[in-house]
Amino acid sequence: MIRLSLLAIILSMTACLPPEAVRIVQVKGDVVSAATGPVEIWFLHTHWGEGMLKTQNMVIETQWFDGPGAIDEELAIPQTHGEGLSLYGWQDVNGDGDHCRPGSDPEPSGLVETQEPDSLIRSFTLQLDQTCTGP
């Protein structure tokens, strides 16, 4: 009986965590590439964490698009421990779903940081002009 009571207390203390604070922003811009093929975009916190654990480019969300061109997406950005918004993209020119797998042809990629840290609309131009780079 005591074990069940302790379990109930522990569950009641941890089961009702507050929802994560998010900020809804509009992400508008262009993905530019000389190649054709679908593009995977990673929406990233430019910096994430605190103190010695602070790191760059923590993934918020990833999405596939049919190819280069205009992007206009609504994004929910978590507000805890992260700052800034960057976009990383790579283009799947050979259709294998893997970025620069050994033995395959190089695939274009790129990274850009948006410059409006407090704006509800973030603008960008993402050039996929590097080969086989990661964020």
N, CA, C and O atoms as CSV, one atom per row, in Angstrom:
chain,resi,resn,atom,element,x,y,z
A,1,MET,N,N,0.813,-1.188,0.000
A,1,MET,CA,C,0.000,0.000,0.000
A,1,MET,C,C,0.865,1.262,0.000
A,1,MET,O,O,0.562,2.234,-0.692
A,2,ILE,N,N,1.945,1.234,0.786
A,2,ILE,CA,C,2.834,2.391,0.846
A,2,ILE,C,C,3.498,2.612,-0.512
A,2,ILE,O,O,3.668,3.750,-0.949
A,3,ARG,N,N,3.871,1.516,-1.176
A,3,ARG,CA,C,4.499,1.634,-2.493
A,3,ARG,C,C,3.554,2.287,-3.493
A,3,ARG,O,O,3.968,3.147,-4.270
A,4,LEU,N,N,2.286,1.882,-3.476
A,4,LEU,CA,C,1.315,2.484,-4.380
A,4,LEU,C,C,1.120,3.961,-4.077
A,4,LEU,O,O,0.978,4.767,-4.997
A,5,SER,N,N,1.113,4.319,-2.823
A,5,SER,CA,C,0.968,5.728,-2.442
A,5,SER,C,C,2.156,6.540,-2.932
A,5,SER,O,O,1.988,7.639,-3.460
A,6,LEU,N,N,3.350,6.001,-2.757
A,6,LEU,CA,C,4.549,6.696,-3.240
A,6,LEU,C,C,4.531,6.828,-4.754
A,6,LEU,O,O,4.883,7.879,-5.289
A,7,LEU,N,N,4.126,5.778,-5.446
A,7,LEU,CA,C,4.029,5.825,-6.899
A,7,LEU,C,C,3.025,6.882,-7.338
A,7,LEU,O,O,3.296,7.636,-8.273
A,8,ALA,N,N,1.884,6.950,-6.686
A,8,ALA,CA,C,0.866,7.943,-7.020
A,8,ALA,C,C,1.387,9.359,-6.806
A,8,ALA,O,O,1.115,10.245,-7.616
A,9,ILE,N,N,2.124,9.579,-5.737
A,9,ILE,CA,C,2.686,10.906,-5.461
A,9,ILE,C,C,3.704,11.282,-6.527
A,9,ILE,O,O,3.686,12.405,-7.032
A,10,ILE,N,N,4.581,10.365,-6.871
A,10,ILE,CA,C,5.607,10.637,-7.884
A,10,ILE,C,C,4.966,10.921,-9.231
A,10,ILE,O,O,5.360,11.868,-9.911
A,11,LEU,N,N,3.988,10.121,-9.629
A,11,LEU,CA,C,3.317,10.340,-10.907
A,11,LEU,C,C,2.579,11.668,-10.940
A,11,LEU,O,O,2.596,12.354,-11.962
A,12,SER,N,N,1.940,12.042,-9.855
A,12,SER,CA,C,1.212,13.313,-9.836
A,12,SER,C,C,2.161,14.504,-9.909
A,12,SER,O,O,1.785,15.561,-10.414
A,13,MET,N,N,3.374,14.348,-9.415
A,13,MET,CA,C,4.341,15.448,-9.452
A,13,MET,C,C,4.972,15.596,-10.831
A,13,MET,O,O,5.365,16.701,-11.204
A,14,THR,N,N,5.079,14.521,-11.592
A,14,THR,CA,C,5.773,14.583,-12.878
A,14,THR,C,C,4.843,14.548,-14.071
A,14,THR,O,O,5.274,14.890,-15.172
A,15,ALA,N,N,3.616,14.161,-13.916
A,15,ALA,CA,C,2.714,13.984,-15.046
A,15,ALA,C,C,2.163,15.294,-15.578
A,15,ALA,O,O,1.697,15.334,-16.717
A,16,CYS,N,N,2.196,16.344,-14.818
A,16,CYS,CA,C,1.583,17.602,-15.227
A,16,CYS,C,C,2.637,18.683,-15.444
A,16,CYS,O,O,2.601,19.727,-14.794
A,17,LEU,N,N,3.553,18.439,-16.336
A,17,LEU,CA,C,4.563,19.449,-16.639
A,17,LEU,C,C,3.927,20.565,-17.450
A,17,LEU,O,O,3.038,20.299,-18.259
A,18,PRO,N,N,4.352,21.795,-17.259
A,18,PRO,CA,C,3.781,22.895,-18.031
A,18,PRO,C,C,4.161,22.757,-19.505
A,18,PRO,O,O,5.218,22.210,-19.819
A,19,PRO,N,N,3.312,23.246,-20.413
A,19,PRO,CA,C,3.634,23.153,-21.835
A,19,PRO,C,C,4.859,24.015,-22.161
A,19,PRO,O,O,5.110,25.032,-21.515
A,20,GLU,N,N,5.604,23.589,-23.165
A,20,GLU,CA,C,6.790,24.334,-23.577
A,20,GLU,C,C,6.365,25.639,-24.245
A,20,GLU,O,O,5.445,25.651,-25.063
A,21,ALA,N,N,7.027,26.725,-23.899
A,21,ALA,CA,C,6.725,28.023,-24.496
A,21,ALA,C,C,7.257,28.052,-25.924
A,21,ALA,O,O,8.424,27.742,-26.164
A,22,VAL,N,N,6.397,28.426,-26.872
A,22,VAL,CA,C,6.807,28.532,-28.269
A,22,VAL,C,C,6.436,29.907,-28.800
A,22,VAL,O,O,5.567,30.596,-28.267
A,23,ARG,N,N,7.120,30.275,-29.859
A,23,ARG,CA,C,6.828,31.523,-30.560
A,23,ARG,C,C,6.555,31.158,-32.010
A,23,ARG,O,O,7.373,30.498,-32.651
A,24,ILE,N,N,5.413,31.581,-32.529
A,24,ILE,CA,C,5.046,31.289,-33.910
A,24,ILE,C,C,5.628,32.387,-34.796
A,24,ILE,O,O,5.350,33.569,-34.593
A,25,VAL,N,N,6.437,31.989,-35.779
A,25,VAL,CA,C,7.017,32.944,-36.721
A,25,VAL,C,C,6.735,32.479,-38.145
A,25,VAL,O,O,6.553,31.290,-38.407
A,26,GLN,N,N,6.706,33.438,-39.046
A,26,GLN,CA,C,6.553,33.164,-40.471
A,26,GLN,C,C,7.951,33.163,-41.080
A,26,GLN,O,O,8.689,34.138,-40.941
A,27,VAL,N,N,8.317,32.078,-41.751
A,27,VAL,CA,C,9.636,31.947,-42.374
A,27,VAL,C,C,9.429,32.044,-43.878
A,27,VAL,O,O,8.811,31.172,-44.488
A,28,LYS,N,N,9.962,33.134,-44.481
A,28,LYS,CA,C,9.763,33.396,-45.909
A,28,LYS,C,C,11.108,33.593,-46.581
A,28,LYS,O,O,11.978,34.293,-46.064
A,29,GLY,N,N,11.268,32.968,-47.734
A,29,GLY,CA,C,12.501,33.177,-48.466
A,29,GLY,C,C,12.616,32.270,-49.662
A,29,GLY,O,O,11.646,31.655,-50.104
A,30,ASP,N,N,13.835,32.200,-50.179
A,30,ASP,CA,C,14.106,31.433,-51.384
A,30,ASP,C,C,15.241,30.461,-51.162
A,30,ASP,O,O,16.234,30.774,-50.505
A,31,VAL,N,N,15.077,29.268,-51.724
A,31,VAL,CA,C,16.146,28.283,-51.794
A,31,VAL,C,C,16.645,28.316,-53.231
A,31,VAL,O,O,15.868,28.137,-54.170
A,32,VAL,N,N,17.955,28.546,-53.401
A,32,VAL,CA,C,18.538,28.722,-54.724
A,32,VAL,C,C,19.541,27.610,-54.985
A,32,VAL,O,O,20.435,27.358,-54.177
A,33,SER,N,N,19.377,26.938,-56.142
A,33,SER,CA,C,20.302,25.878,-56.533
A,33,SER,C,C,20.301,25.753,-58.046
A,33,SER,O,O,19.277,25.967,-58.696
A,34,ALA,N,N,21.456,25.407,-58.603
A,34,ALA,CA,C,21.557,25.176,-60.038
A,34,ALA,C,C,21.076,23.772,-60.408
A,34,ALA,O,O,20.838,23.495,-61.584
A,35,ALA,N,N,20.932,22.891,-59.430
A,35,ALA,CA,C,20.533,21.505,-59.672
A,35,ALA,C,C,19.021,21.347,-59.530
A,35,ALA,O,O,18.324,22.270,-59.110
A,36,THR,N,N,18.530,20.167,-59.888
A,36,THR,CA,C,17.118,19.848,-59.701
A,36,THR,C,C,16.998,18.689,-58.723
A,36,THR,O,O,17.929,17.903,-58.547
A,37,GLY,N,N,15.840,18.600,-58.095
A,37,GLY,CA,C,15.592,17.522,-57.145
A,37,GLY,C,C,15.031,18.065,-55.851
A,37,GLY,O,O,15.115,19.266,-55.592
A,38,PRO,N,N,14.455,17.191,-55.031
A,38,PRO,CA,C,13.867,17.629,-53.765
A,38,PRO,C,C,14.918,18.190,-52.808
A,38,PRO,O,O,16.098,17.847,-52.877
A,39,VAL,N,N,14.455,19.059,-51.918
A,39,VAL,CA,C,15.334,19.733,-50.959
A,39,VAL,C,C,14.816,19.459,-49.549
A,39,VAL,O,O,13.624,19.602,-49.278
A,40,GLU,N,N,15.723,19.065,-48.656
A,40,GLU,CA,C,15.373,18.924,-47.245
A,40,GLU,C,C,15.897,20.149,-46.505
A,40,GLU,O,O,17.082,20.473,-46.587
A,41,ILE,N,N,15.011,20.824,-45.783
A,41,ILE,CA,C,15.380,22.006,-45.002
A,41,ILE,C,C,15.307,21.653,-43.522
A,41,ILE,O,O,14.325,21.082,-43.047
A,42,TRP,N,N,16.366,22.006,-42.807
A,42,TRP,CA,C,16.398,21.861,-41.348
A,42,TRP,C,C,16.258,23.258,-40.756
A,42,TRP,O,O,17.075,24.132,-41.044
A,43,PHE,N,N,15.238,23.483,-39.935
A,43,PHE,CA,C,15.074,24.729,-39.197
A,43,PHE,C,C,15.795,24.532,-37.869
A,43,PHE,O,O,15.510,23.580,-37.142
A,44,LEU,N,N,16.725,25.424,-37.550
A,44,LEU,CA,C,17.635,25.225,-36.424
A,44,LEU,C,C,17.660,26.421,-35.483
A,44,LEU,O,O,17.554,27.564,-35.927
A,45,HIS,N,N,17.800,26.162,-34.177
A,45,HIS,CA,C,18.223,27.221,-33.267
A,45,HIS,C,C,19.684,27.484,-33.616
A,45,HIS,O,O,20.472,26.542,-33.700
A,46,THR,N,N,20.059,28.741,-33.819
A,46,THR,CA,C,21.450,29.061,-34.126
A,46,THR,C,C,22.348,28.701,-32.955
A,46,THR,O,O,23.443,28.172,-33.144
A,47,HIS,N,N,21.888,28.984,-31.751
A,47,HIS,CA,C,22.613,28.608,-30.524
A,47,HIS,C,C,21.617,27.952,-29.587
A,47,HIS,O,O,20.450,28.341,-29.546
A,48,TRP,N,N,22.069,26.958,-28.832
A,48,TRP,CA,C,21.190,26.243,-27.918
A,48,TRP,C,C,21.968,25.840,-26.681
A,48,TRP,O,O,23.131,25.446,-26.771
A,49,GLY,N,N,21.333,25.938,-25.537
A,49,GLY,CA,C,21.964,25.552,-24.282
A,49,GLY,C,C,22.538,26.750,-23.553
A,49,GLY,O,O,22.391,27.894,-23.981
A,50,GLU,N,N,23.195,26.460,-22.441
A,50,GLU,CA,C,23.754,27.519,-21.605
A,50,GLU,C,C,25.139,27.127,-21.126
A,50,GLU,O,O,25.449,25.944,-20.987
A,51,GLY,N,N,25.975,28.137,-20.873
A,51,GLY,CA,C,27.300,27.912,-20.291
A,51,GLY,C,C,28.159,26.989,-21.125
A,51,GLY,O,O,28.238,27.125,-22.346
A,52,MET,N,N,28.806,26.043,-20.454
A,52,MET,CA,C,29.701,25.114,-21.135
A,52,MET,C,C,28.958,24.187,-22.095
A,52,MET,O,O,29.573,23.602,-22.987
A,53,LEU,N,N,27.662,24.049,-21.927
A,53,LEU,CA,C,26.877,23.159,-22.778
A,53,LEU,C,C,26.288,23.870,-23.993
A,53,LEU,O,O,25.557,23.252,-24.767
A,54,LYS,N,N,26.592,25.158,-24.176
A,54,LYS,CA,C,26.060,25.907,-25.305
A,54,LYS,C,C,26.658,25.363,-26.596
A,54,LYS,O,O,27.869,25.178,-26.709
A,55,THR,N,N,25.789,25.114,-27.561
A,55,THR,CA,C,26.225,24.551,-28.833
A,55,THR,C,C,25.530,25.278,-29.975
A,55,THR,O,O,24.650,26.107,-29.744
A,56,GLN,N,N,25.921,24.970,-31.200
A,56,GLN,CA,C,25.314,25.597,-32.371
A,56,GLN,C,C,24.399,24.610,-33.082
A,56,GLN,O,O,24.588,23.395,-33.027
A,57,ASN,N,N,23.403,25.177,-33.751
A,57,ASN,CA,C,22.579,24.452,-34.708
A,57,ASN,C,C,21.851,23.241,-34.134
A,57,ASN,O,O,22.126,22.102,-34.510
A,58,MET,N,N,20.924,23.499,-33.226
A,58,MET,CA,C,20.057,22.457,-32.681
A,58,MET,C,C,18.779,22.403,-33.528
A,58,MET,O,O,18.127,23.427,-33.728
A,59,VAL,N,N,18.424,21.228,-34.020
A,59,VAL,CA,C,17.280,21.064,-34.922
A,59,VAL,C,C,15.963,21.348,-34.191
A,59,VAL,O,O,15.705,20.818,-33.110
A,60,ILE,N,N,15.138,22.198,-34.811
A,60,ILE,CA,C,13.777,22.464,-34.347
A,60,ILE,C,C,12.808,21.578,-35.128
A,60,ILE,O,O,11.932,20.935,-34.549
A,61,GLU,N,N,12.979,21.555,-36.454
A,61,GLU,CA,C,12.064,20.819,-37.330
A,61,GLU,C,C,12.745,20.614,-38.675
A,61,GLU,O,O,13.594,21.413,-39.070
A,62,THR,N,N,12.378,19.550,-39.379
A,62,THR,CA,C,12.861,19.334,-40.747
A,62,THR,C,C,11.659,19.156,-41.663
A,62,THR,O,O,10.624,18.631,-41.254
A,63,GLN,N,N,11.812,19.603,-42.919
A,63,GLN,CA,C,10.745,19.459,-43.911
A,63,GLN,C,C,11.357,19.212,-45.282
A,63,GLN,O,O,12.446,19.697,-45.588
A,64,TRP,N,N,10.640,18.450,-46.103
A,64,TRP,CA,C,11.028,18.225,-47.495
A,64,TRP,C,C,10.203,19.131,-48.396
A,64,TRP,O,O,9.013,19.340,-48.162
A,65,PHE,N,N,10.852,19.669,-49.434
A,65,PHE,CA,C,10.188,20.476,-50.450
A,65,PHE,C,C,10.492,19.861,-51.812
A,65,PHE,O,O,11.498,19.171,-51.975
A,66,ASP,N,N,9.626,20.112,-52.787
A,66,ASP,CA,C,9.768,19.492,-54.110
A,66,ASP,C,C,11.042,19.895,-54.835
A,66,ASP,O,O,11.543,19.137,-55.665
A,67,GLY,N,N,11.563,21.051,-54.543
A,67,GLY,CA,C,12.778,21.527,-55.193
A,67,GLY,C,C,13.084,22.938,-54.749
A,67,GLY,O,O,12.409,23.475,-53.871
A,68,PRO,N,N,14.108,23.551,-55.351
A,68,PRO,CA,C,14.433,24.941,-55.017
A,68,PRO,C,C,13.255,25.851,-55.357
A,68,PRO,O,O,12.400,25.506,-56.173
A,69,GLY,N,N,13.227,27.020,-54.716
A,69,GLY,CA,C,12.163,27.979,-54.972
A,69,GLY,C,C,11.756,28.686,-53.696
A,69,GLY,O,O,12.478,28.681,-52.699
A,70,ALA,N,N,10.575,29.299,-53.752
A,70,ALA,CA,C,10.076,30.086,-52.623
A,70,ALA,C,C,9.550,29.179,-51.511
A,70,ALA,O,O,8.944,28.138,-51.764
A,71,ILE,N,N,9.802,29.607,-50.268
A,71,ILE,CA,C,9.286,28.921,-49.082
A,71,ILE,C,C,8.559,29.953,-48.232
A,71,ILE,O,O,9.067,31.050,-48.000
A,72,ASP,N,N,7.378,29.594,-47.776
A,72,ASP,CA,C,6.593,30.436,-46.879
A,72,ASP,C,C,5.939,29.494,-45.872
A,72,ASP,O,O,4.886,28.919,-46.147
A,73,GLU,N,N,6.558,29.340,-44.715
A,73,GLU,CA,C,6.125,28.366,-43.713
A,73,GLU,C,C,5.919,29.031,-42.363
A,73,GLU,O,O,6.628,29.972,-42.007
A,74,GLU,N,N,4.949,28.535,-41.620
A,74,GLU,CA,C,4.758,28.946,-40.232
A,74,GLU,C,C,5.500,27.942,-39.362
A,74,GLU,O,O,5.359,26.732,-39.539
A,75,LEU,N,N,6.289,28.448,-38.424
A,75,LEU,CA,C,7.138,27.591,-37.606
A,75,LEU,C,C,6.951,27.930,-36.133
A,75,LEU,O,O,6.984,29.100,-35.751
A,76,ALA,N,N,6.755,26.908,-35.309
A,76,ALA,CA,C,6.664,27.082,-33.857
A,76,ALA,C,C,8.057,26.880,-33.275
A,76,ALA,O,O,8.573,25.762,-33.262
A,77,ILE,N,N,8.665,27.960,-32.793
A,77,ILE,CA,C,10.032,27.910,-32.282
A,77,ILE,C,C,10.004,27.816,-30.757
A,77,ILE,O,O,9.495,28.720,-30.094
A,78,PRO,N,N,10.545,26.730,-30.190
A,78,PRO,CA,C,10.621,26.629,-28.725
A,78,PRO,C,C,11.462,27.774,-28.155
A,78,PRO,O,O,12.496,28.130,-28.719
A,79,GLN,N,N,11.018,28.341,-27.047
A,79,GLN,CA,C,11.688,29.502,-26.467
A,79,GLN,C,C,12.603,29.165,-25.301
A,79,GLN,O,O,13.188,30.070,-24.706
A,80,THR,N,N,12.743,27.896,-24.959
A,80,THR,CA,C,13.600,27.518,-23.844
A,80,THR,C,C,14.971,27.101,-24.347
A,80,THR,O,O,15.078,26.222,-25.203
A,81,HIS,N,N,15.987,27.704,-23.840
A,81,HIS,CA,C,17.389,27.345,-24.075
A,81,HIS,C,C,17.892,27.596,-25.491
A,81,HIS,O,O,19.035,27.241,-25.779
A,82,GLY,N,N,17.116,28.181,-26.387
A,82,GLY,CA,C,17.576,28.397,-27.750
A,82,GLY,C,C,17.456,29.844,-28.161
A,82,GLY,O,O,16.639,30.594,-27.627
A,83,GLU,N,N,18.290,30.232,-29.128
A,83,GLU,CA,C,18.211,31.592,-29.663
A,83,GLU,C,C,18.618,31.580,-31.119
A,83,GLU,O,O,19.399,30.735,-31.555
A,84,GLY,N,N,18.079,32.529,-31.868
A,84,GLY,CA,C,18.387,32.647,-33.283
A,84,GLY,C,C,17.698,31.578,-34.113
A,84,GLY,O,O,17.238,30.563,-33.590
A,85,LEU,N,N,17.634,31.823,-35.425
A,85,LEU,CA,C,17.056,30.857,-36.356
A,85,LEU,C,C,17.955,30.754,-37.573
A,85,LEU,O,O,18.236,31.752,-38.236
A,86,SER,N,N,18.401,29.552,-37.860
A,86,SER,CA,C,19.190,29.270,-39.056
A,86,SER,C,C,18.467,28.209,-39.866
A,86,SER,O,O,17.651,27.451,-39.341
A,87,LEU,N,N,18.781,28.169,-41.156
A,87,LEU,CA,C,18.237,27.139,-42.032
A,87,LEU,C,C,19.393,26.433,-42.715
A,87,LEU,O,O,20.289,27.073,-43.266
A,88,TYR,N,N,19.365,25.121,-42.674
A,88,TYR,CA,C,20.327,24.301,-43.396
A,88,TYR,C,C,19.534,23.515,-44.428
A,88,TYR,O,O,18.443,23.024,-44.137
A,89,GLY,N,N,20.075,23.396,-45.619
A,89,GLY,CA,C,19.391,22.622,-46.643
A,89,GLY,C,C,20.363,21.811,-47.470
A,89,GLY,O,O,21.528,22.175,-47.626
A,90,TRP,N,N,19.872,20.718,-47.990
A,90,TRP,CA,C,20.639,19.923,-48.946
A,90,TRP,C,C,19.671,19.395,-49.992
A,90,TRP,O,O,18.483,19.214,-49.728
A,91,GLN,N,N,20.204,19.151,-51.187
A,91,GLN,CA,C,19.371,18.742,-52.305
A,91,GLN,C,C,19.688,17.307,-52.703
A,91,GLN,O,O,20.844,16.948,-52.922
A,92,ASP,N,N,18.651,16.503,-52.790
A,92,ASP,CA,C,18.791,15.086,-53.129
A,92,ASP,C,C,18.769,14.928,-54.652
A,92,ASP,O,O,17.740,14.573,-55.228
A,93,VAL,N,N,19.907,15.194,-55.300
A,93,VAL,CA,C,19.958,15.175,-56.763
A,93,VAL,C,C,19.902,13.766,-57.345
A,93,VAL,O,O,19.509,13.598,-58.500
A,94,ASN,N,N,20.283,12.754,-56.575
A,94,ASN,CA,C,20.264,11.387,-57.110
A,94,ASN,C,C,19.059,10.578,-56.626
A,94,ASN,O,O,18.901,9.422,-57.018
A,95,GLY,N,N,18.211,11.163,-55.786
A,95,GLY,CA,C,16.971,10.519,-55.373
A,95,GLY,C,C,17.108,9.358,-54.407
A,95,GLY,O,O,16.185,8.553,-54.282
A,96,ASP,N,N,18.249,9.249,-53.714
A,96,ASP,CA,C,18.431,8.117,-52.798
A,96,ASP,C,C,17.988,8.417,-51.365
A,96,ASP,O,O,17.948,7.514,-50.529
A,97,GLY,N,N,17.654,9.680,-51.074
A,97,GLY,CA,C,17.201,10.045,-49.732
A,97,GLY,C,C,18.308,10.231,-48.714
A,97,GLY,O,O,18.035,10.550,-47.557
A,98,ASP,N,N,19.554,10.037,-49.123
A,98,ASP,CA,C,20.709,10.187,-48.231
A,98,ASP,C,C,21.611,11.295,-48.742
A,98,ASP,O,O,21.839,11.420,-49.945
A,99,HIS,N,N,22.118,12.093,-47.825
A,99,HIS,CA,C,22.991,13.205,-48.193
A,99,HIS,C,C,24.428,12.719,-48.340
A,99,HIS,O,O,25.072,12.343,-47.361
A,100,CYS,N,N,24.922,12.733,-49.574
A,100,CYS,CA,C,26.326,12.430,-49.882
A,100,CYS,C,C,26.779,11.074,-49.337
A,100,CYS,O,O,27.818,10.966,-48.687
A,101,ARG,N,N,25.997,10.070,-49.609
A,101,ARG,CA,C,26.381,8.714,-49.211
A,101,ARG,C,C,27.675,8.336,-49.934
A,101,ARG,O,O,27.847,8.707,-51.095
A,102,PRO,N,N,28.588,7.613,-49.287
A,102,PRO,CA,C,29.836,7.209,-49.943
A,102,PRO,C,C,29.551,6.489,-51.266
A,102,PRO,O,O,28.686,5.617,-51.348
A,103,GLY,N,N,30.296,6.876,-52.283
A,103,GLY,CA,C,30.133,6.276,-53.601
A,103,GLY,C,C,29.108,6.962,-54.473
A,103,GLY,O,O,28.936,6.579,-55.630
A,104,SER,N,N,28.414,7.976,-53.949
A,104,SER,CA,C,27.430,8.699,-54.755
A,104,SER,C,C,28.001,10.054,-55.163
A,104,SER,O,O,29.012,10.508,-54.626
A,105,ASP,N,N,27.336,10.682,-56.116
A,105,ASP,CA,C,27.772,12.001,-56.575
A,105,ASP,C,C,27.559,13.044,-55.479
A,105,ASP,O,O,26.655,12.902,-54.656
A,106,PRO,N,N,28.393,14.097,-55.465
A,106,PRO,CA,C,28.220,15.175,-54.479
A,106,PRO,C,C,26.849,15.839,-54.629
A,106,PRO,O,O,26.318,15.958,-55.733
A,107,GLU,N,N,26.292,16.267,-53.499
A,107,GLU,CA,C,24.995,16.935,-53.514
A,107,GLU,C,C,25.132,18.320,-52.888
A,107,GLU,O,O,25.837,18.488,-51.893
A,108,PRO,N,N,24.448,19.326,-53.481
A,108,PRO,CA,C,24.583,20.693,-52.983
A,108,PRO,C,C,23.915,20.886,-51.624
A,108,PRO,O,O,22.900,20.262,-51.314
A,109,SER,N,N,24.513,21.769,-50.823
A,109,SER,CA,C,23.989,22.077,-49.494
A,109,SER,C,C,24.356,23.510,-49.142
A,109,SER,O,O,25.148,24.144,-49.839
A,110,GLY,N,N,23.781,24.018,-48.062
A,110,GLY,CA,C,24.090,25.366,-47.609
A,110,GLY,C,C,23.464,25.658,-46.257
A,110,GLY,O,O,22.590,24.927,-45.791
A,111,LEU,N,N,23.925,26.745,-45.630
A,111,LEU,CA,C,23.466,27.163,-44.308
A,111,LEU,C,C,23.341,28.677,-44.302
A,111,LEU,O,O,24.209,29.375,-44.825
A,112,VAL,N,N,22.262,29.191,-43.711
A,112,VAL,CA,C,22.074,30.636,-43.595
A,112,VAL,C,C,21.410,30.936,-42.254
A,112,VAL,O,O,20.556,30.182,-41.789
A,113,GLU,N,N,21.815,32.052,-41.641
A,113,GLU,CA,C,21.197,32.516,-40.398
A,113,GLU,C,C,20.286,33.689,-40.719
A,113,GLU,O,O,20.695,34.614,-41.420
A,114,THR,N,N,19.043,33.663,-40.210
A,114,THR,CA,C,18.150,34.798,-40.424
A,114,THR,C,C,18.645,35.966,-39.581
A,114,THR,O,O,19.276,35.769,-38.543
A,115,GLN,N,N,18.356,37.176,-40.032
A,115,GLN,CA,C,18.927,38.361,-39.390
A,115,GLN,C,C,17.931,39.166,-38.572
A,115,GLN,O,O,18.274,40.249,-38.097
A,116,GLU,N,N,16.711,38.677,-38.390
A,116,GLU,CA,C,15.695,39.414,-37.631
A,116,GLU,C,C,15.361,38.657,-36.354
A,116,GLU,O,O,14.316,38.008,-36.298
A,117,PRO,N,N,16.206,38.710,-35.320
A,117,PRO,CA,C,16.012,37.854,-34.150
A,117,PRO,C,C,14.703,38.080,-33.395
A,117,PRO,O,O,14.204,37.146,-32.768
A,118,ASP,N,N,14.136,39.268,-33.431
A,118,ASP,CA,C,12.919,39.544,-32.663
A,118,ASP,C,C,11.672,39.665,-33.528
A,118,ASP,O,O,10.592,39.956,-33.016
A,119,SER,N,N,11.807,39.450,-34.820
A,119,SER,CA,C,10.691,39.628,-35.734
A,119,SER,C,C,9.816,38.380,-35.803
A,119,SER,O,O,10.298,37.262,-35.619
A,120,LEU,N,N,8.531,38.583,-36.068
A,120,LEU,CA,C,7.621,37.460,-36.274
A,120,LEU,C,C,7.661,36.967,-37.716
A,120,LEU,O,O,7.057,35.947,-38.047
A,121,ILE,N,N,8.378,37.697,-38.574
A,121,ILE,CA,C,8.596,37.266,-39.956
A,121,ILE,C,C,10.098,37.184,-40.173
A,121,ILE,O,O,10.807,38.177,-40.010
A,122,ARG,N,N,10.583,36.005,-40.539
A,122,ARG,CA,C,12.018,35.800,-40.775
A,122,ARG,C,C,12.240,35.609,-42.270
A,122,ARG,O,O,11.589,34.770,-42.892
A,123,SER,N,N,13.155,36.382,-42.848
A,123,SER,CA,C,13.458,36.316,-44.273
A,123,SER,C,C,14.811,35.665,-44.487
A,123,SER,O,O,15.695,35.746,-43.635
A,124,PHE,N,N,14.965,35.014,-45.638
A,124,PHE,CA,C,16.238,34.360,-45.917
A,124,PHE,C,C,16.387,34.105,-47.410
A,124,PHE,O,O,15.404,34.076,-48.150
A,125,THR,N,N,17.624,33.921,-47.837
A,125,THR,CA,C,17.963,33.339,-49.130
A,125,THR,C,C,18.995,32.271,-48.839
A,125,THR,O,O,20.096,32.567,-48.372
A,126,LEU,N,N,18.638,31.035,-49.114
A,126,LEU,CA,C,19.514,29.898,-48.841
A,126,LEU,C,C,20.127,29.425,-50.149
A,126,LEU,O,O,19.436,28.879,-51.009
A,127,GLN,N,N,21.431,29.638,-50.290
A,127,GLN,CA,C,22.173,29.207,-51.478
A,127,GLN,C,C,22.695,27.794,-51.250
A,127,GLN,O,O,23.460,27.556,-50.316
A,128,LEU,N,N,22.289,26.867,-52.094
A,128,LEU,CA,C,22.830,25.508,-52.030
A,128,LEU,C,C,24.016,25.458,-52.993
A,128,LEU,O,O,23.920,24.923,-54.097
A,129,ASP,N,N,25.131,26.024,-52.547
A,129,ASP,CA,C,26.296,26.173,-53.422
A,129,ASP,C,C,27.550,25.494,-52.876
A,129,ASP,O,O,28.639,25.680,-53.418
A,130,GLN,N,N,27.407,24.716,-51.816
A,130,GLN,CA,C,28.520,23.943,-51.270
A,130,GLN,C,C,28.196,22.469,-51.487
A,130,GLN,O,O,27.030,22.107,-51.643
A,131,THR,N,N,29.215,21.622,-51.497
A,131,THR,CA,C,28.940,20.202,-51.693
A,131,THR,C,C,29.261,19.416,-50.432
A,131,THR,O,O,30.319,19.570,-49.821
A,132,CYS,N,N,28.317,18.576,-50.070
A,132,CYS,CA,C,28.496,17.609,-48.976
A,132,CYS,C,C,28.918,18.239,-47.653
A,132,CYS,O,O,29.753,17.682,-46.939
A,133,THR,N,N,28.348,19.391,-47.323
A,133,THR,CA,C,28.631,19.992,-46.022
A,133,THR,C,C,27.432,19.777,-45.108
A,133,THR,O,O,26.304,19.624,-45.576
A,134,GLY,N,N,27.676,19.768,-43.836
A,134,GLY,CA,C,26.607,19.656,-42.850
A,134,GLY,C,C,26.466,20.957,-42.098
A,134,GLY,O,O,27.252,21.884,-42.296
A,135,PRO,N,N,25.466,21.033,-41.232
A,135,PRO,CA,C,25.293,22.275,-40.484
A,135,PRO,C,C,26.393,22.404,-39.482
A,135,PRO,O,O,26.439,23.386,-38.740
